[in-house]
Amino acid sequence: MKPNVGGIDRALRFIVGVGLILVALFSSHPLAVWGWVGIVPLMTSAIRWCPAYAPFGINSCSKSQTQVH
């Protein structure tokens, strides 16, 4: 898989993912269980590939970031 999640996009996904998971862990509200959805942006940040971007050809990587080592 060729990376399609770049620097700023990746950082925002990480922050949102961690934030949502923290809400799920520390909130007593019944809807807080939806915070576990934060695993998705956290994982896409970690693997640098978003399956939702692929069908639309979206790529937030710079040219230097798209090279797989």
C-alpha positions as CSV (number, residue, x, y, z in Angstrom):
1,M,0.0,0.0,0.0
2,K,1.3,3.4,-1.0
3,P,1.1,6.0,1.8
4,N,-1.7,8.5,1.3
5,V,-1.8,10.3,4.7
6,G,0.7,13.1,5.1
7,G,2.3,15.1,7.9
8,I,-0.4,17.5,9.2
9,D,-3.2,15.0,8.3
10,R,-1.3,12.3,10.2
11,A,-0.8,14.5,13.3
12,L,-4.5,15.6,13.4
13,R,-5.6,12.0,13.1
14,F,-3.4,11.0,16.0
15,I,-4.7,13.8,18.2
16,V,-8.3,13.1,17.4
17,G,-7.9,9.4,17.9
18,V,-6.2,9.7,21.3
19,G,-8.8,12.3,22.3
20,L,-11.8,10.1,21.4
21,I,-10.3,7.1,23.2
22,L,-9.7,9.2,26.3
23,V,-13.3,10.3,26.2
24,A,-14.4,6.6,26.0
25,L,-12.1,5.7,28.9
26,F,-12.9,8.5,31.3
27,S,-16.5,9.6,30.6
28,S,-19.5,8.2,32.3
29,H,-21.9,9.4,29.6
30,P,-23.7,6.5,27.9
31,L,-22.7,7.8,24.4
32,A,-19.0,7.8,25.4
33,V,-18.7,4.3,24.1
34,W,-18.6,5.9,20.6
35,G,-15.2,7.3,21.6
36,W,-13.8,3.9,20.7
37,V,-14.2,5.0,17.1
38,G,-11.0,6.9,17.8
39,I,-9.1,3.7,17.0
40,V,-9.7,4.3,13.3
41,P,-7.9,7.6,13.0
42,L,-5.2,6.4,15.3
43,M,-4.6,3.3,13.2
44,T,-4.7,5.3,9.9
45,S,-2.2,7.7,11.4
46,A,0.1,4.8,12.4
47,I,0.0,3.0,9.0
48,R,-0.1,6.2,6.9
49,W,-2.8,4.8,4.7
50,C,-6.5,5.6,4.7
51,P,-8.9,3.2,2.9
52,A,-11.4,6.0,2.6
53,Y,-9.0,8.1,0.6
54,A,-8.1,5.3,-1.9
55,P,-11.3,5.2,-4.1
56,F,-11.2,9.0,-4.5
57,G,-7.5,9.3,-5.2
58,I,-6.9,11.6,-2.3
59,N,-3.3,11.9,-1.1
60,S,-2.2,14.4,1.6
61,C,1.5,13.3,1.3
62,S,4.2,15.4,-0.2
63,K,6.1,13.7,-3.0
64,S,9.0,12.8,-0.7
65,Q,6.6,11.1,1.8
66,T,5.0,8.8,-0.8
67,Q,8.2,6.9,-1.4
68,V,8.1,3.6,0.5
69,H,11.4,2.5,2.0
